[in-house]
Amino acid sequence: MRNLHWLITLVISVALLIISVEVNIFHPNWFSVGFGFGGIVSFLYFIHFFPEAIASTRWPTVEGEIIKSEVGDRNIKRDPAIFPVVVYSYHVNEQDYQAGRIKVGTQVISSTSDSWVQGTLDKYPLGKEVTVHYNPKSPKKAVLEPGFTFRIAGFGIAAIVFYAIAWGFGLVFSYL
């Protein structure tokens, strides 16, 4: 089913990109192509996580325990970023699992805000008993906070904005 989502997404995205660009091999409208590509990437992210986010609200739950709660860090081109590392363990169908996702679509979010990271770690301290929502078809996929996130919605909105800009550039440049 997920492969079908990707195929439909790709077909719709390419169709919207073609519609938004004046087809002229010798004078391509690179602004439309660029924004159209941004729309494709945003829409692919959105369509990848949206079904799982909605489904996670109906996933069964089990009790779990936080087994790791610490600050992670990485330095990318002299731009330090920190993020909460929260790992929890849980037991489903006589099998032990560990996972680290708090929400769907947010495996790791880095930040420069110590207060946001510390707030997340305070919410999930080491040893805390938590309710784990797990995917019944693949119990290794789990979250602590099910449902839709602003990040997923943001990518859906970005896709619409990028497509609108690509279409607008295509329309404007078609008259030049």
C-alpha positions as CSV (number, residue, x, y, z in Angstrom):
1,M,0.0,0.0,0.0
2,R,2.8,2.4,0.9
3,N,4.4,1.9,-2.6
4,L,1.1,2.8,-4.1
5,H,1.2,6.1,-2.1
6,W,4.6,6.9,-3.5
7,L,3.6,6.1,-7.1
8,I,0.5,8.2,-6.9
9,T,2.5,11.1,-5.3
10,L,5.1,10.9,-7.9
11,V,2.6,10.9,-10.8
12,I,0.7,13.9,-9.3
13,S,3.8,15.8,-8.5
14,V,5.3,15.4,-12.0
15,A,1.9,16.3,-13.6
16,L,1.7,19.5,-11.5
17,L,5.3,20.3,-12.4
18,I,4.6,19.9,-16.1
19,I,1.4,22.0,-15.9
20,S,3.3,24.7,-14.0
21,V,6.1,25.1,-16.5
22,E,5.8,26.5,-20.0
23,V,7.2,23.6,-22.1
24,N,9.9,25.2,-24.2
25,I,13.1,23.3,-24.6
26,F,15.2,26.3,-25.5
27,H,13.9,28.7,-22.8
28,P,13.1,26.6,-19.7
29,N,11.6,28.4,-16.8
30,W,14.1,27.4,-14.1
31,F,12.2,29.2,-11.3
32,S,9.2,27.0,-11.9
33,V,11.3,23.9,-12.1
34,G,13.0,24.8,-8.8
35,F,9.8,25.6,-6.9
36,G,8.1,22.6,-8.5
37,F,10.9,20.3,-7.3
38,G,10.6,21.9,-3.8
39,G,6.9,21.0,-4.0
40,I,7.7,17.4,-4.9
41,V,10.1,17.0,-2.1
42,S,7.7,18.6,0.5
43,F,4.8,16.5,-0.8
44,L,6.8,13.3,-0.7
45,Y,7.7,14.0,3.0
46,F,4.1,14.8,3.8
47,I,2.6,11.8,2.1
48,H,5.2,9.5,3.6
49,F,4.4,10.4,7.2
50,F,0.7,11.5,7.1
51,P,-0.9,8.0,6.9
52,E,1.3,6.7,9.7
53,A,0.6,9.7,11.9
54,I,-3.1,9.3,11.5
55,A,-2.9,5.5,12.0
56,S,-0.8,5.9,15.1
57,T,-3.8,7.3,17.0
58,R,-5.5,3.9,16.6
59,W,-2.4,1.7,17.4
60,P,-2.6,-0.5,20.5
61,T,-0.7,0.5,23.5
62,V,1.6,-1.3,26.0
63,E,3.5,-0.1,29.0
64,G,7.2,0.7,28.5
65,E,10.1,2.2,30.3
66,I,12.5,5.0,29.4
67,I,16.0,3.3,29.3
68,K,18.0,6.3,28.0
69,S,17.3,10.0,28.4
70,E,20.2,12.3,27.6
71,V,21.4,15.2,25.4
72,G,22.9,14.3,22.0
73,D,25.0,16.7,20.0
74,R,26.4,17.2,16.6
75,N,28.5,19.8,15.0
76,I,27.8,20.5,11.4
77,K,30.0,23.1,9.8
78,R,30.6,25.0,13.0
79,D,26.9,25.1,13.7
80,P,26.4,23.2,17.0
81,A,23.1,21.5,17.5
82,I,21.7,19.5,20.4
83,F,18.8,17.1,20.6
84,P,17.1,14.9,23.1
85,V,18.0,11.2,22.9
86,V,15.1,9.3,24.4
87,V,15.0,5.5,24.1
88,Y,12.3,3.3,25.6
89,S,11.8,-0.5,25.9
90,Y,8.5,-2.3,25.6
91,H,7.2,-5.9,25.2
92,V,4.8,-7.1,22.5
93,N,3.8,-10.7,21.8
94,E,6.6,-12.2,23.9
95,Q,9.2,-10.1,22.1
96,D,11.2,-7.2,23.6
97,Y,11.6,-4.0,21.6
98,Q,13.4,-0.7,21.9
99,A,12.5,2.5,20.0
100,G,13.5,6.1,20.0
101,R,10.7,8.0,18.3
102,I,8.6,10.4,20.4
103,K,6.3,11.4,17.5
104,V,5.8,10.2,13.9
105,G,8.0,12.2,11.5
106,T,10.3,13.5,14.2
107,Q,13.0,10.9,14.7
108,V,15.6,13.5,15.6
109,I,15.0,17.2,15.7
110,S,18.1,19.2,16.5
111,S,17.9,22.6,18.3
112,T,20.0,25.3,19.7
113,S,17.5,25.8,22.5
114,D,18.7,24.2,25.7
115,S,15.3,24.8,27.3
116,W,13.4,22.8,24.6
117,V,15.8,19.9,24.8
118,Q,15.8,19.9,28.6
119,G,12.0,20.1,28.6
120,T,11.8,17.0,26.5
121,L,14.2,15.2,28.8
122,D,12.3,16.3,31.9
123,K,9.1,14.9,30.3
124,Y,10.8,11.5,29.7
125,P,13.4,10.9,32.5
126,L,15.3,7.7,32.9
127,G,13.2,4.9,34.4
128,K,9.9,6.6,33.8
129,E,7.0,4.3,33.0
130,V,5.4,5.4,29.7
131,T,2.6,4.4,27.4
132,V,3.9,3.1,24.1
133,H,1.8,3.2,20.9
134,Y,3.1,0.5,18.6
135,N,2.2,-0.5,15.0
136,P,0.4,-3.9,15.2
137,K,1.7,-4.8,11.7
138,S,5.3,-4.0,12.7
139,P,5.7,-3.7,16.5
140,K,9.2,-2.4,16.2
141,K,7.7,0.9,15.0
142,A,6.4,2.8,18.0
143,V,5.8,6.3,19.3
144,L,5.2,7.9,22.7
145,E,3.0,10.7,21.3
146,P,0.7,9.5,18.5
147,G,-1.0,11.7,15.9
148,F,-0.4,14.5,13.6
149,T,2.5,17.0,14.2
150,F,3.0,20.5,13.1
151,R,6.1,19.4,11.2
152,I,4.1,17.1,9.0
153,A,1.5,19.8,8.4
154,G,4.2,22.3,7.6
155,F,5.5,20.1,4.8
156,G,2.0,19.7,3.4
157,I,1.5,23.5,3.4
158,A,5.0,24.0,1.9
159,A,4.1,21.7,-0.9
160,I,1.0,23.7,-1.8
161,V,3.0,27.0,-1.6
162,F,5.8,25.7,-3.7
163,Y,3.3,24.4,-6.4
164,A,1.5,27.7,-6.3
165,I,4.7,29.7,-6.8
166,A,5.9,27.3,-9.6
167,W,2.5,27.7,-11.3
168,G,2.7,31.5,-10.9
169,F,6.2,31.7,-12.3
170,G,5.1,29.5,-15.2
171,L,2.1,31.7,-15.9
172,V,4.1,35.0,-15.6
173,F,7.0,33.8,-17.8
174,S,4.7,32.4,-20.4
175,Y,3.7,36.0,-21.3
176,L,7.3,37.3,-21.5
